[in-house]
Amino acid sequence: MHKEQTHLDKAKDIANIVQQKEEHHINNKTDKLDSIVMHPVFGLLIFAGIMLIVFTLSQNFIGPIVSKYLLMGIGWISGGLEQIMTNLDTSDFVSGLLLEGVIGGFAAVIGFLPLIMVLFFLLQLLEDSGYMTRVAVVMDRYFRKIGLAGKSIIPMYVGTACSIPAIMSSRTIKNERQRKLTILLTPFVPCGAKLPVIALFISVFFGGAGWLTVSTYFLAILVILLAGFIMKFILNIKEDMRTFDQYHFLELPNYQTPSLKNAVKTMFDRAWEFIIKAGTIIVLMNGLVWLLSNFDFSFTLVSNPDHSMLKIIAQPLAFLLTPLGFGVWGLAAAAILGFIAKEEVVGALAVIFAFGISDDLAVENIELTRNVLMTTGGLTAVSAFAYMAFNLFTPPCFAAIGAMNTELGSRKLTILAVLFQLSIGYLVAMVIYQVGTLIFYQELGQGFIVSVTLSALVVLSFVGIKIRRVKLHG
């Protein structure tokens, strides 16, 4: 009996040694892989390469194929409904409202749903694999420079889906200053609602280049760093390493095979959220846009949208957007409606400029849309990119602003945050347009003098606020 027990103990010891060796081997492999993917330089290049693959697959290959068939189905339904209304001799008002306002605008937005679904499917695979947490570590050394820690990347990553849960997830950040700064900067990340805006302008003006889609997310990182440096300058934030060490703790999960089931679930959850929003808020707003762009204030049908209620309402803002390269009332109106829901930018543009995306990424349709936006909208490739940036980096939708107000716990802070985000979005779009026009077209952009004056005033304002804070705090 004693002999058997001895053999059993030896077997257990051997098993433990084998297990320890296997774990050591796994740890060595993990450490070697981490030394590459979390390298300060190579880590960023790898991240860029992975994102390029993700966006190329979602925006150029798989997504458009599915989208084409989806929109063919919507087109079939629209055609059948049009035939029914023709047979019933339906009035032009009702048929126009339903076909052009509701269905046309809805199709323009829902056409990008497959692209979004594929994107979130791939992102969830990356999340499950343990890679995205490594990205947070890579970004830590850069975020520290603006008063944040790498852990702040988590709400920002959540923000690729929706700004509302991203803002709420900042509660996990214990340091109050870091938490509020994270809330302020997170909405600069392009959320799922902004993807149709990116997809539309990249497809129409830049041939759907996957690297340009990736560049919008890296541009978002640069905007976050720029905004962070400005806030650091104004608030006189010092980099306190002890504070970071106290609050920055991020557990690195093991690399593992991603769960296809979890990725599919996430994909359909995001799709359902998108459909609900497209089927409620966006449908209502598209109907309202059609009504305002086809009638004057006496509710008389107008043949030219230039005489419509919507132009009169949007024209003052259009004037303010001239230094950004898109001082046209239709573009201004779509940007205003984007504060209700960012997807509505695409729906409103489709209704106002009467372009459809029924064949989605078919060449003929892209050329038609580009011609309409260039002639009627006055856009160039540079000003189109500036318009896209303006809608990406100005304040998020009203619901996200409400979440900001809840998490900041101060209406005054929320107003200041919204004004700051609006200023950053305006300046980024203005710089893209003015510098881009000078470089690519060798000419000055519209409102060049105004843009230089505004830039100088903004810089002086930031310096003035800084001086005032220094005086107040002795």
N, C-alpha and C positions, 0 to 999 in steps of 0.2 A: 504493500500500500504506500509505504514511504517512498519506494523507488518510483512508483507511478506518479506520485505527486512531484517528485524531483524532475522527472521528464516533462511533466505538464508545465512546471515553472520555467524550465529551459525553453520550451516551445513558445511560451508567452514572451520571454525575453527576446528571443529571435524575432518574433512578430513585431515587437516594439521597435527593435533596431531597424527592421526592414521599413516599417512605417515612417520612422524618423528620417531614414535615408530618402524615402520617396518624397516626404514633405520638404526636406532640404533641397532635393533636386527641383521640385516645383517652385520653391521660393527662389532658388537661383535663376530659374528661367524667368520668373516674374520680375525679379530685380533687373535682369538684363534687358527685358522688354521695357520696363519702366524707365531705365536709363536712356532709352531712345525716345519713347513717346512723350516723356516729361522733360526732355532736354530744352533749355531756354530758347534755342534757335530751331533745331530740327523738330522740336515738338510743335512749334507754330506751323512749319512747312508741312508736317504730316497732317495736322488739323486742316490746313487749307486744302491739301490733296483729297482727304476724306470727304470734306464738304463739297468739293468740286464733283466728286463721283456721285454723292447723294443728290445734289441738285441737277446734275446732268440726267440721271436716271428718272428723277421725278418730273423735271420740267421739259425734257427734250425727247424722252423715249417712252417709258411706260405710261406716264400721266396723259400726254396728248392723245395716245392711241385710245385709251378708255374714254377720254373726254369727247373724242370725235363721235363715238357711238352714243354716248349719253345725249349730246346735243342733237344728234340725228333723231333720237326719240322725242326730245322736246320740240324739235321742228315739225315732226309728224303730228304731234298733238296740237301744236299751234296752227298748222295747216288745216287740220280737221275742224278745229274750233272756228277758224276763219270761214270755212265753207258753210258751216252751220249758221253762222251769223249772217252770211250773205243770203242764204236761203230764207232766213227769217226777216230779211230786210232790216237788220239792226241799224240804229242810227250811227253816224260817223263818230259821235262823241263816245258812245259805249264801246264800239269796236276799236277805236284808237286807244282808249284808256286800257282796255284789256290786252290787246295785241302788242301795242308799242310800249305802253307804260308799264303794265304789270308783267306780262310774259316776256317781252323783249328785255327789260331790265333784269328780270329774274334769271333768264338764260345767260345773260352776260356775266353774271356773278357765279351761278351754279356750274358754269362751264369749267371753272377752275377747281371744282371740288375734287376730281380724280388726282390732280397734281398735288393738292394738299394732303390727300389720303396717303399717297405713295410717300410723300415727304415724311409724314409723321410715323409711318410704318418703319422707314429706315432709321429715323432718329431714335425710335424706341428700341430697335435692335442695338444701336450704339450704346444706349443707356443701360440695357440689360447686360451688355458685354463687360461693363465696368470701365469703359473708355472715357465717358463724359466726366467722371469724377477726376480722372487724370488731367483733363482739360482745365478743370478748376485749379489744380495745383500749378499748371503751367501759367495760368493767368494771375496767380497770386502775386508774383514778383512785380507785375505791371500795375495791378490794382492797389498795391501798397503805396505807390507813388501818389495816388489821388485820395488817400485816406480810407481805402477799403481793404478788405482781406479777400483772399481767394474764395472764401465761402460765399461771397456776394454773387459769384457766378451762378450759383444754384438758382436763386430767383430769376436771374437773367435767362438762364436756360429754360426754366419753366415759362418765361415770357415769350419764347418762340411759339408756344401754343396759344396763350392768352395772357394779357397783362394783369387781369383781375386776380387769378390765383397766384401769379408771380408776385404781385405786390403784397398779397396776404402771407405768402411764404417767407417774407422778410422777417416775420416774428421769431424765426429761429436764430436770428442774429442778436446776441445779447447786448453788445455795445450800442447804446441808444443813438449816438451820432452816426455810426456806421449804418445802422438800420434805416435811419431817415434819409441818409445819402443814397442808400441802395434803392429806396422807394422812389426817390427823385430821378435816378438814372435808369432804372429798369424799363420804363416805357419807351426808351429809345431803341430797344430791341424790337425788330420787326416781328409782330405776332402773326398768328394764322390769318387774322382778318386782313392783314396788309399784304399777304401773299398774292391775292388777285391783282393788286396794284402793281407789284413787282413783275408778275408774269405778263400782264398786259403790255407794259411799256418795254420790257426786255424783248418780248416776242415781236412787237410791232416795229420798234425802232432799231433793234440790235440783233435781229435774227434768232432770238431765243438763246443767245450764248450762255452756256452754263457758268462760265467763269465770271460773267458779269453779275449773275444772280448771286454767286458766292461773294462777289465784291461788295454787294449791298450789306451783307452781314459783317464783313470786315470794316466797312465804312461805319457801321453802327458801333463797332468796338472803338474806332477812332473818335467818333462823336462822343461816346461815353467818357473816354479818356480826356478829351477836350473840355467837356462840361465839368468833369471832375476836377481838372486843373483850375478851371475858373472858380469853382466853389471853394477849392482849397486856398486859392489866392484871396478871395473875398473874405472867407471865414477865418483865415490865418491858421489853417489846420497844420499841426506839426506831426511828423511821422514818429509815433511813439512805438518802438518795437515791443516794449513790455506789454502794451495794450493789445497788440496783435497776438503775441504769444499767449496771452491770457484767454483770448476769445476765439482764436483761429484754431479749431480742431476739426480735421476732416478725415474720416476713416476711409482708407482705400479698400474697396472690395476686391476680391479675387477676380481674375479674368475667368469668364465662363461663357458657355454657349448660350446665345440669346434665345429667349422663349418666343417662338413663332406665335403661340397662342396669345401671349400678352401683347405682342406687337399688333396682331390683328384686332384684338379687343380695343387697344388704344386708337387704332386707325378708325374703327367704326364709331367709337365714342366721339372723337373729334369731328367726324363726318356728320353725325347726328346733330351735334351742337351747331355746326355750320348750316345744316339744312333748316333747323328750327329758326335760326336768325334770318336766313335768306327767305324763309317762308312767311315770316311775320313782319319784322321791322323793315327789311329791305323791300318787300313787296309793297307795303304801305307807302314808304318813302318814294319808290319809283313811280307809283301812281300819283303822288303829290307833285313830283318833279314834272311829270307829263302835263298835269293840269296847269301848273304855274308857267310852263314854257310854251303852252299853246293858247293861253287866254290872257287878255289884259285885265285891268282892275274893274272894268265894267262887265267882266265875264263874257266878252265877245271873242269868238274864235279868231285868232290871228294867223295870217298866212306866213308871216315872217317872225321867227322867235325874237328878233331884235325889238319887237314891239310888245313883248310879253311881260308879265309880272315878274318873272324870275330874273330877267335882265335888269330891270329897275332895282330889284332888291340886291342883286349881286354886284352891280356896277361899281359902287364905292370901294368894295374890297378889291375888285379887279385893278383899280387904279393903284392901290397900295402894293399889288403884286407885280407891277410893271418892272421894277429893278431885278426881279427874279426870272424874267423872261416869259411870263405867262399872264400878262395883264388882259386877259379875255374873260368876259363875264361868265361864259359857260364853264371854263376851267375853275374860276373862283367859286361858282355855285357848287360844283362837285366837291371842291375842297371843304367848303362849309359843311356840307352834308356828311362828310367823312367824320366829323366830330360825333355824329349820332352813331354811325357804324362805319368802320374803315372800308368794308366791302362795298358800301354804298357809293364810293368814289367811282368805281367801275360801272356800277348800274346807272348812276346819274350821267356819266359821260356817254354811255350807250344811248340813253333816252334823249339827252340834249343834242348830241351830234348825229343822232339817227344812224349809228353804225351797229351792226350785229356781229355776233361771234358764233353764228349758227354752225359754221364749219370749223369752228375753233381755230386751229393753227394751219388751215389751208392757205397756200401762198396768195391766192387771189383775194381772199378776205383780209389778210394782213395788209396787202397793198392798198385795198379800199379804205381800211381803217386808218392807215398811215396818211393817206392822201387827205382824208377828212380832217384829221387832227392837225395836219400841216397847213392846209388851206384855211379852213374855218377857224381852227384853234390857234393858228399862227405858231405852232411848235416846230422847233428844229430838234435834231437828235440831242443836242446839249441841253436845251430848255426842257425837253421831255424828261431827261435824267434829273434835272433840277426839280421839276414838278413831282416826280416820283419821290425824291429825297424830302421834299417839303411835306408830303403826306406821310412819310415814314417817321419823321423826326419832330413833327409838331405834336402837341398833346394828344393822348389817346382818346378813345371814345368816352362819352359821358359816364358810362357804367364804371370804367376804369378810374376816371377822375373821382367818382364817388368812393371807390375803394381806397384811393389815395387819401381822401379826406378822413375816412374812418381810421386808417392806420397812422396817419400823422397826428390825428387828434386835435387839429386846429384848422379852422376855416381860413385864417390868415396865411398860415403856412401853405395850405393847398393852393390859394390864389397866387402866392409868390412862386410856387412850384410850376403852376400852369403857365404863368407869364415867362418864367425862365425857359421852359421847354419850347414855348412859342418863339421866343427870341433866338434860341439855338437853331430850331428848324428853319426859321427865316434866314438867318445868317449863313447856314450851310448851303441852302438852296441858292442864295444870292452869290456866294463865292463860286459854286459849281458853274452857274450860268455865266457870270462875268469873266472869270478866268478861262473857262472852257471856250467861250466865244472868242476871246482874244487869242487863244492858242490855236484852235482848229479853224477859225474863219478869218483870222487876222484883222479883226475889226472890234470896235467897242460895242458892248451890248446896250440894249435899251436901258435908260436911266443910270448910266455909268457914274455920272457925277453924283447923283442921288445916293447910289450904293456906297461910294467912297465916303460921302458925308455921314451916312448912317453908321458905317463901320467905325468911323472916328468917334461919333457920339456914343456908341456902345462901349468902346474902349475907355473913353473918358468917364462914362457912367460907372463902369466897374472900378476904375481907379478911385473915383469919388466915394463910392460905397466903402472901399477898402480904407481910405483915409479917415472916413467918418468912424468906422469901427475901431480903428487904432486910437483915435481921440477918446472915444467912449470908454475904452477899456484901458486907458492910460498907458 
